[in-house]
Amino acid sequence: MDADKISKMKEPKGLRNLMVNARRLDREDIHDLAFRQLVSLEGMDMTDPLERDFYSVLNAYEEILTDKNGRTTKASRTRQKLAKKGVRACLCDWSVGAATEGFLQLVERGHVELTAEYLVIKYADEFPEEAVKAAQERLDSLR
């Protein structure tokens, strides 16, 4: 299956099956493409690009938790914080605080672009300078 076909898939179940088969066949390239498409589905209907990207980040973390735990796992505390504070405040808090488990798990699996820190830098004009600086320092520390 090629990248174009994967990017047009809209069913999470089909993408998850593709990911399982790709792993079984030792095709990390296909697994990665399917994973990225799967996580992009969560915020697809959002008009604000930052919010759309945030939901992809959240979905990526939940997919990693699900894989790790062997059962569907939602990021309950993250969703509670989101409901109370909103997308921008969550991203800002995560950037200036200690590295979250989500950050560590995403980085470990090679998905730096799906971290809150990456989004803070990508949308730097929407965040306080302190948050952008902290996010940049955390990402720089990975090198």
Buried (B, 14 or more C-beta within 10 A) or exposed (E): EEEEEBEEBEEBEBBBEBBEBBBEEEBEEBBBBBBBBBBBBBBEEBEEEBBBBBBBBBBBBBBBBBBEEEEEBEBEEBEEBBEEEEBBEBBBBBBBEEBBEBBEBBBEBEBEBBBBBBBBBBBBEBBBEEBBBBBBEBBEEEE
